[in-house]
């Protein structure tokens, strides 16, 4: 059962006794799944996020994210803010409670981005900064690490599960199989990746990335993973704009990053379909099928991005006239969520308990 913002405020006060919380509001983008969250404001106007796990899965999520954030802070410098842990405790029921500094900014709506949006340049440079973090520092912190071959095998397993559902268009199954059989497509150098770079995890202020949240999927793996949110957008130039900004801070020679990011974005719908079928959620399964059918239509009419490798010849025989090749690029998806309206809790009254002397406008 989800705890209300008022209960979360009381719990936060128990581990940060000096705080004077005056306002609490829910954070739906934070409070999904096994973790409850609320935004708290103290009498000085400083804001905090309180997070409480609901179960063992939530405990693992919070522990993993805390470990990841510490690893990132030891691995290099980033041009944006990441959440700083203020206090942490374990409740009598074994659930983890955390209070973190609030990272200011509004969610970036990836669906509204255009190639000429000012924020796009900051997004590309932010991803480049993440990918430039020290691999050794992240490895020493015990975060997951996957080679190119392991990632390819994992995606092949996704394909098998999708095919077994019997609901994925044959056009897509063939398209994905051909891509996954191409070993050259998976010749890349693993980097540090955020792993869940979606709109609700990216914050902006003044057309600049101000913060990035949701680090529980941090790993050493395929850099294409952090471009999935741009590889599925309808603006065909968006991916290139993000990548150009990325190359300003990172010397990247991965010519097939866009193809893998597009492949992963398409497979994500197939994986969601399999998950929905397993959960007997037909509405969600049908939603996934409709998106897969839309992608299949684009493949069939030739408007989808090709998933084949882009090859470059380092030398040509002197008698061969170089041939001009037109390379088409494409793009793709994500989500942004907005917090609920504030709840003024200055006059909150609960059953009598002994508390230190407080001012009239202080919550706890």
Secondary structure, 3 states (H helix, E strand, C coil): CCCCHHHHHHHHHHHCCCCCEEEEEECCCCCCCCEEEEEEEECCCCEEEEEEECCHHHHHHHHHHHHHHHHHHCCCCCCCECCCEEEEEECCCCCEEEEEECCCCEECCHHHCCCCCHHHHHHHHHHHHHHCCCHHHHHHCCCEECCHHHHHHHHHHHHHHHHHHCCCCHHHHHHHHHHHHCHHHHCCCCEEECCCCCHHHEEEECCEEEEECCHHHCEEECHHHHHHHHHCCCCCCHHHHHHHHHHHHCCCCCCCHHHHHHHHHHHHHHHHHHHHHHCCCHHHHHHHHHHHHHHHHHHHHCCCCCCCCCCCCCCCCCCCCCCCCCCCCCCCCCCCCCCCCCEECCCCCCCCCCCCCCCCCCCC
